[in-house]
Amino acid sequence: MAQKETNRVMKIDASGVSYRELNARLRDMTSNGTSKIELRNVYGQRYIGTDLGKPVNIEVFGTPGNDLGAFMDGPRITVHGNAQDGCGNTMNEGEIIVHGHAGDILGLSARGGRIFVRDDVGYRAGIHMKEYGNKKPVVVIGGTAQDFPGEYMAGGILILLGLNLTEEERHKAKFIGTGMHGGVIYLRGIIEDYQLGKEVGVAELEEKDYQILQKFVGEFAAHFGYKAKGILKHNFIKLFPRWLRPYGRLFAY
Amino acid sequence: MKTYLPSKFLIERDPERCIQCQVCVNQCSFDVHYYDAEDDEVRSREENCVGCHRCALFCPTRAITISRNPMDYRENYNWRPEVIEDIIKQAETGGVLLTGMGNDKGQRIYWDHLVLNASQVTNPSIDPLREPMELTTYLGRKSDRVELEPDSHCLKTELAPQVKLEVPVMFTAMSYGAVSLNVHKSLARAATEMGTLWNTGEGGLHPDLYQYGSNTIVQVASGRFGVHPEYLDAAQVIEIKIGQGAKPGIGGHLPGEKVSTEVSLTRMIPQGTDALSPAPQHDIYSIEDLSQLIYALKEATNYTKPVSVKIAAVHNSAAIASGMVRAGADIIVLDGLRGATGAAPKVIRDNVGIPIEMALASVDSRLRQEGIRNQASIVVSGGIRNSGDVAKAIALGADAIYIGTAALVALGCHVCQQCHTGKCAWGICTTDLALTKRVNPDIGARRLANLLRGWSLELKDILGGMGINALESLRGNRLHLRGIGLTDTELEILGVRMAGS
């Protein structure tokens, strides 16, 4: 009986349902062992995926609200539409796949898990992501980003593919990696030096970087129906923190 | 570069008493005392002395005396020694002057200009030794009204989560990294023993401390260090930190020297890097955004615990506090001008923010005027020194008080203001394992619990003297306060009458 319940796809029509009620229903369903939930007609409900703590599959149709997957710990959310601000905020574990755009502060302070966005993202993507040991958040952005991607980054991997830019078109973001003191950014496409934060260095990719890219660009391509090979053919650069203590010399003791 | 800074302290070693045992050499973490093998004599580099007194108190023969260096500058009210020496320091380093602890300047301390009332003749005082006195405090949102079931008389209204305090004094946010694990253990155990709460600060919660969860406030700040579902679930209260009295508007900055292996683990940042907490929380640019994070945390914990929001006391605190309450904060924390820190730019610490007394009075008044005072508890911090300050704060409108510096002093701190160096000789504000073991959590917890016990007894004495047997009757009761040496404007903002009137 319980087995049956687990395999069933539960559907919720979210139109007119408040976020609090919607999330309460998600909580109930996941605690009953449901493994797949389909949300239809989502109109801006916040915090979807928060406090579920299980590897449940959630398919979102419509437009989820801010803080999608905030503090999330395990679920896999697929958004058939655009995500708003704060997607993956302080996420611990799980996966968010956005078939569209995402707003500002994508993956703010993420500690683990993966976020794939097919198109563009807003300001401060991947800000203050962290990592320790095996826990390493990964954010892959198919399009381009607004200013300050990777700001204050203390860990994790941020990949910016720029697939919707033409051959001559530069990325739009400025202040890339400002305050970065950990982690790595891989960037495909053209940028000028002035677009980089003062704290990042630029390097050619090494073999292990290509392995990382192959893995995560591979996953990205699989999610959105791209060919990974075609994407990886292009030139990538690697941005890394130049100093462990970017502001170490600021102070008089 | 040769330094032009004179030594701050002189060290006198009584040759009659000194037995060359080198305890001072081992105790000093600032490299002051050293043993000269050639002369078989212990000597001092006075220029390094910070005046923490560790050596003097641990010298078995009491041979060491530390005093201020009497080297006088020519009298000048404007160019005081501190001003001159700050300039010298910056000329030699070119940096932002960093400091620890709270504002040490002479701005008016209003607690010292407020006096409490007592019963005489017309109403009897109460003897707390023989009659029950109530200090119990509940923090959390209170309903506008309560309804009962008509038949059973059971409570019909659903109450927001409440947290019970046996003593209205809690230990304020001091992060793991700023202070040591043994300090956290001491605070957690003392809070548990005394029925109050301690606060993790924004450095995460060490695995050893989850057992004290029901007496723990966990903090969520701009760096989001150590914030994950298990951490939120463990706590009794979740506190969003917007600002801190020692550095309003400034982010946190745990110097790389203090980011040890273990700190690196709980914070999830590389070892030896500076732990940077951005100045703003980048998901909060407005009251509406604050509300979003408050409810994100309530969703993350299924509405089972109060969410607190802490701000530094600044010019517009009253309006901001009103917004915070409307945004859904169950507890609001105001940290005043004298609030302390593990590290802050000195210019910010000493010049930004307003006194906690003024902020508390204006926030309490504002929330009352708007009819929303019941919707959030008010907690104040920033320089609270004794139970007299606590009683005055309660009378001005606070529900509870946070102490930080007072708790550290109980653990041994002598307020030498070197927290930012990571070299604390008392083993408090450091992550150096050789130093942190100087705080024994069993003894530390005892000292802290003793302090709270002492203050509780004194609070009961104060209440009894007023003829009150419950702290609740003093809360926001400003008629029990009178001002001395204050202007009309000061009295008006404090909502307190002049002594004698």
Interface residues (C-beta under 8 A of the other chain):
Chain A: Y19 R20 N23 R27 R46 Y47 T50 D51 G53 N66 D67 A70 F71 D73 D85 G86 N89 T90 N92 I105 L108 S109 R111 R124 I127 H128 K130 E131 Y132 K135 Y152 A154 G155 G179 H181 G182 L244 R245 P246 Y247 G248 R249 L250 F251 A252 Y253
Chain B: K89 Q90 E92 T93 G94 G95 V96 L97 L98 G223 R224 F225 V227 H228 P229 L232 H253 P255 G256 S264 L265 R267 M268 I269 P270 G272 T273 D274 L276 P278 H282 D283 Q292 Y295 A296 L297 E299 A300 T301 N302 P345 H420 T421
